Amino acid sequence: MLLQIDKISEAVCVLLFMSFAGCGDPVATVSPPEVVSEEQIITAHKKLALDRQIEIEAFINRKGLTDIKRTESGLYMLLHKDTASTANTVFPVKYGDTLQLKSNVTLLNGVEIFKGIQEIIIGETEMVAGLREALLNMHYGESACLIIPSHLAYGFSGDGGNIPAHATLLYKITILKSFE
């Protein structure tokens, strides 16, 4: 039995040696990457941003979201005041506030990313830039529909899981209460 294992080990070693020996000089077979200028990168980014904006505006038109507003950063917000808590809507959200937030997050194609209630602290809890911007422009008791372009969400890489690269996110949020 031991002799048989030695023969197998010897065969594996020979195969490994042959595969490495057949590779040749790896430096000589690899060509250097093409040099891309800063101008080409900027042009590609502008085209991608324009493509995303066209995609978002087509979504807005399909869904009839005519009252949605675009901020300077590119975030789209449609605010709704909750009539049951109009007394609370005079208090704006600010850094350091602890909130209970109800969220439903999807891709524009409807694929659900997250749904639930979470406790967050503005400025401490990790969140995408678009959500933080929206919350800081809201008051307690408000709900909002947000369209967050990729540059304010997970950008060029996505989240490595459910959110692909360059994804625009649709958030439906409600600030349920504050823990001040």
C-alpha positions in Angstrom: 0.0 0.0 0.0 2.8 2.4 0.9 4.5 1.7 -2.5 1.3 2.6 -4.3 1.0 6.0 -2.4 4.7 6.7 -3.3 3.9 6.1 -7.0 0.9 8.4 -6.8 3.0 11.1 -5.1 5.7 10.7 -7.7 3.1 11.0 -10.5 1.7 14.2 -9.0 5.2 15.7 -8.6 6.0 14.9 -12.3 2.7 16.5 -13.4 3.3 19.6 -11.3 6.9 19.9 -12.7 5.7 19.6 -16.3 3.0 22.2 -15.8 5.4 24.7 -14.3 8.2 23.9 -16.8 5.7 24.4 -19.7 4.8 27.9 -18.6 8.0 29.6 -19.8 8.9 33.0 -18.6 5.7 34.6 -17.2 7.2 38.1 -17.4 7.7 37.8 -21.2 4.1 36.5 -21.9 2.3 39.2 -19.9 1.7 42.5 -21.7 1.7 45.7 -19.7 -1.7 47.3 -19.1 -2.8 50.0 -21.5 -2.2 53.5 -20.1 -5.5 55.4 -19.6 -5.3 59.2 -19.4 -7.1 61.2 -16.7 -9.2 62.9 -19.4 -10.4 59.4 -20.6 -11.4 58.5 -17.0 -13.3 61.8 -16.5 -15.1 61.3 -19.8 -16.1 57.7 -18.9 -17.3 58.9 -15.4 -19.4 61.7 -17.0 -21.0 59.3 -19.5 -21.8 56.8 -16.7 -23.3 59.6 -14.6 -25.4 60.8 -17.6 -26.6 57.2 -18.3 -27.6 56.8 -14.6 -29.5 60.1 -14.7 -31.4 59.1 -17.8 -32.2 55.8 -16.1 -33.5 57.6 -13.0 -35.6 60.1 -15.0 -37.2 57.3 -17.0 -38.0 55.5 -13.7 -39.5 58.8 -12.3 -41.7 59.2 -15.5 -42.9 55.6 -15.4 -43.9 55.8 -11.8 -45.4 59.3 -12.1 -43.3 60.8 -9.4 -43.8 64.4 -10.7 -43.3 66.1 -7.3 -39.9 64.5 -6.6 -37.0 67.1 -6.2 -33.4 66.7 -7.1 -30.8 68.0 -4.7 -27.5 69.6 -5.7 -25.7 66.3 -5.0 -28.0 64.3 -7.3 -30.2 62.8 -4.6 -33.9 62.6 -5.5 -36.4 63.2 -2.6 -40.2 63.2 -2.3 -41.2 64.1 1.3 -44.6 63.1 2.9 -45.7 64.4 6.2 -47.3 61.8 8.5 -50.6 63.4 9.5 -50.7 61.3 12.7 -47.6 63.0 14.1 -47.8 66.6 12.7 -46.9 67.9 16.1 -43.4 66.3 15.7 -42.7 67.6 12.3 -41.4 70.9 13.6 -38.2 69.2 14.9 -35.5 68.7 12.3 -33.2 65.7 12.3 -29.6 66.7 13.3 -26.2 65.1 13.9 -26.2 63.0 17.0 -29.9 62.2 17.0 -30.9 58.6 17.6 -33.8 57.6 15.4 -36.0 54.6 14.8 -36.2 54.3 11.1 -38.5 52.1 9.0 -36.9 51.4 5.6 -37.7 49.5 2.5 -34.7 49.5 0.1 -34.9 48.1 -3.5 -33.0 48.4 -6.7 -34.9 50.3 -9.4 -35.9 46.9 -11.0 -37.7 46.0 -7.8 -35.2 43.6 -6.3 -35.6 44.0 -2.5 -32.3 44.7 -0.6 -33.6 45.5 2.9 -36.9 45.8 4.7 -37.3 46.5 8.4 -37.0 48.8 11.3 -33.6 49.9 12.7 -32.2 52.2 15.3 -29.6 54.6 13.9 -27.5 57.5 15.3 -27.0 60.2 12.7 -23.2 60.7 12.2 -22.3 57.4 14.0 -24.3 54.6 12.3 -22.7 53.6 9.0 -25.0 54.5 6.1 -24.8 55.6 2.5 -24.2 59.3 1.9 -27.6 59.8 0.1 -29.5 58.4 3.1 -27.6 60.6 5.5 -28.3 63.7 3.3 -32.0 62.9 3.2 -32.4 62.3 6.9 -30.7 65.6 7.7 -33.3 67.3 5.4 -36.2 65.7 7.2 -38.2 66.3 10.4 -39.6 63.8 12.9 -42.8 62.1 11.6 -42.0 62.5 7.9 -41.8 59.8 5.3 -39.9 60.0 2.1 -39.3 58.3 -1.2 -35.6 58.6 -2.1 -33.8 57.7 -5.3 -30.1 57.5 -4.5 -27.8 57.3 -7.4 -24.7 55.0 -7.2 -22.3 57.8 -6.4 -24.2 58.5 -3.2 -24.7 54.8 -2.4 -22.3 51.9 -3.1 -20.5 53.4 -6.2 -18.3 51.5 -8.6 -18.0 48.4 -6.5 -21.4 47.7 -5.0 -21.6 46.1 -1.6 -20.0 42.8 -2.6 -23.3 41.0 -2.1 -26.9 42.1 -3.1 -26.1 45.5 -4.5 -24.3 45.4 -7.8 -21.8 48.0 -9.0 -23.3 51.3 -10.3 -26.7 50.5 -8.7 -29.3 53.2 -8.1 -31.2 52.5 -4.9 -34.9 53.3 -4.1 -35.5 54.0 -0.4 -39.0 54.3 1.2 -38.4 55.5 4.7 -40.3 56.8 7.7 -38.9 58.3 10.8 -40.9 56.5 13.5 -39.5 58.3 16.6 -36.5 59.9 18.2 -34.7 58.8 21.3 -33.6 62.2 22.6 
